[in-house]
């Protein structure tokens, strides 16, 4: 397996550590809090469990998720004719940014604790099928991760992650936020490009053909509970996410795979995600996996100059999900 620590390539965890160091001097400004462990080490940064958080904290959290391999901003837009902020992301390294770091591919389950893990700690762990298939792993002295959870990780959770990543406990930093928080809500919506890249991977498209990518989705209203938050953030991408990819290679393969990429390719498409989730017994794995993709995808072939467009935004479902009628 490829060990990027010996190739001269800047490692994802190193990039994320730089972001953590920048954040540490501005905790009050971001309205986040460093939680010290029993040993005195600050392993956990609370972005929204017991603190208010902020939009700036959400942007920082999304940046950490991507190991600083992309950019995240809030831009003007609309939902069904109503002025509405959009979370815009772009990356010139979408495989590293989205699949090696941002994708929430590590289910953290220790005792009664559960959370979805993302960020560059995943490539130190390295045991996800996606990482094994793409042959990527890092050996590092410390790791940075993001956990989507309504509770803060216990010392046992930190220890489990440290052992899994083969680093000292004091060299683990976890940024934590529930979906129903300002920061947690934003960092999930910032996954439009990541969702598209993962869908392409699942469809066995050569993701290395993607040179650059950008995506945006409406910033869903912060929900009163995590279940509603899961519904709204998913709907923001499934029915409002728009992605543009700059790819090389032949046009025929793009034309063939393109209709399968948007969320509308799924038989489950058409209802707010919360309703789909409830009908599936609140089991993500019982939902058609083809649903998890942005609403609209545009491929720009940088070799041929041709453009391929698939899917479209569904404002009716967004209005229902966001409480607009």
Beta strands, then each sheet from edge to edge (+ up, - down):
strand 1: 33-36
strand 2: 42-46
strand 3: 71-75
strand 4: 78-79
strand 5: 82-83
strand 6: 86-91
strand 7: 106-110
strand 8: 113-118
strand 9: 143-148
strand 10: 172-177
strand 11: 210-218
strand 12: 242-247
strand 13: 296-301
strand 14: 307-311
sheet 1: 1+ 2- 10- 9- 8+ 7-
sheet 2: 3+ 6- 11+ 12- 13- 14+
sheet 3: 4+ 5-
end
